Amino acid sequence: MYDRRRFHRRAWRDSPFQKGDLKYVVLDLISDKPRYGYEIIRALEERSYGFYTPSPGAVYPALQMLEEMGYATAVEQDGKKVYTITEEGRRFLTERKGFADEVKRQMKRYWDPETARAVSEVAGEFGRLGRLMRRRLRSMEPERMQRVLDVASRACREIEAILDE
């Protein structure tokens, strides 16, 4: 049976963060300079080489929580809330420097700049294959569909063998 989740875009855009990690990353970003929510989203997308784009539903609650904890303040600027780290927020980052640094190391391991291009190319090929199959699979006669299935099964086995090396 077809499992939609197997081909969902999210598989290529997953996150290295554990619950609660995002607050350290957001706080670190606003410690560099004041930022608004979408600027934080773009900065995280850039740092992950396009492999992770946090949703506004993740970033804005983190910003609100940081503000409620007294670690950030927000001011309205050109119709946007711009967040700035407070002295208490700086102390929080300093006190938890080891943990915050580990989150950064995890991000670097997860989105290694040396392999990002290759990962992007592989993901692009899988995307291209998915688009091709969506366009052509429904109109394919059973014999050709079986040949495509055989090739796909072989490819999966070969890729799995490479990954298991």
VENZIHU-V648519 format. One record per residue. N is the residue number from 1. RES is the residue in one small letter. D_FIRST is the distance of its C-alpha to the first C-alpha in Angstrom with 2 decimals. Layout:
BEGIN
n res d_first
N RES D_FIRST
N RES D_FIRST
END
This chain:
BEGIN
n res d_first
1 m 0.00
2 y 3.80
3 d 6.36
4 r 9.63
5 r 11.83
6 r 11.36
7 f 13.13
8 h 15.50
9 r 19.17
10 r 20.14
11 a 19.04
12 w 22.09
13 r 24.32
14 d 24.25
15 s 27.52
16 p 29.74
17 f 31.39
18 q 31.50
19 k 32.34
20 g 35.87
21 d 36.12
22 l 35.92
23 k 39.30
24 y 41.01
25 v 39.63
26 v 40.55
27 l 43.95
28 d 44.55
29 l 43.76
30 i 46.21
31 s 48.75
32 d 48.97
33 k 49.66
34 p 49.03
35 r 45.70
36 y 43.78
37 g 40.10
38 y 38.63
39 e 40.95
40 i 39.46
41 i 35.91
42 r 37.06
43 a 38.92
44 l 35.92
45 e 33.80
46 e 36.69
47 r 37.07
48 s 33.40
49 y 33.73
50 g 31.24
51 f 28.44
52 y 28.94
53 t 30.02
54 p 30.65
55 s 30.05
56 p 33.15
57 g 31.71
58 a 32.25
59 v 35.52
60 y 37.50
61 p 37.16
62 a 38.20
63 l 41.19
64 q 42.10
65 m 41.96
66 l 44.16
67 e 46.55
68 e 46.72
69 m 47.38
70 g 50.24
71 y 48.76
72 a 48.44
73 t 50.22
74 a 49.16
75 v 51.39
76 e 50.68
77 q 51.29
78 d 50.74
79 g 48.37
80 k 46.26
81 k 46.44
82 v 47.58
83 y 47.18
84 t 49.75
85 i 49.90
86 t 52.72
87 e 55.04
88 e 53.25
89 g 49.95
90 r 51.63
91 r 52.90
92 f 49.43
93 l 48.05
94 t 51.08
95 e 50.81
96 r 47.15
97 k 47.60
98 g 46.07
99 f 42.87
100 a 42.76
101 d 43.41
102 e 40.57
103 v 38.15
104 k 39.54
105 r 39.19
106 q 35.56
107 m 35.01
108 k 36.81
109 r 34.85
110 y 31.54
111 w 32.60
112 d 34.97
113 p 36.79
114 e 37.20
115 t 33.49
116 a 32.42
117 r 32.93
118 a 30.90
119 v 28.00
120 s 28.28
121 e 28.28
122 v 25.17
123 a 23.35
124 g 24.77
125 e 23.45
126 f 19.86
127 g 20.44
128 r 21.97
129 l 19.09
130 g 16.65
131 r 19.21
132 l 19.66
133 m 16.05
134 r 15.92
135 r 19.17
136 r 18.68
137 l 15.16
138 r 15.24
139 s 18.60
140 m 18.00
141 e 18.77
142 p 16.57
143 e 19.01
144 r 19.05
145 m 15.30
146 q 15.32
147 r 18.20
148 v 16.49
149 l 13.53
150 d 16.41
151 v 18.27
152 a 15.49
153 s 14.92
154 r 18.71
155 a 19.16
156 c 16.92
157 r 18.94
158 e 22.15
159 i 21.58
160 e 20.75
161 a 23.97
162 i 25.95
163 l 24.85
164 d 25.77
165 e 29.21
END
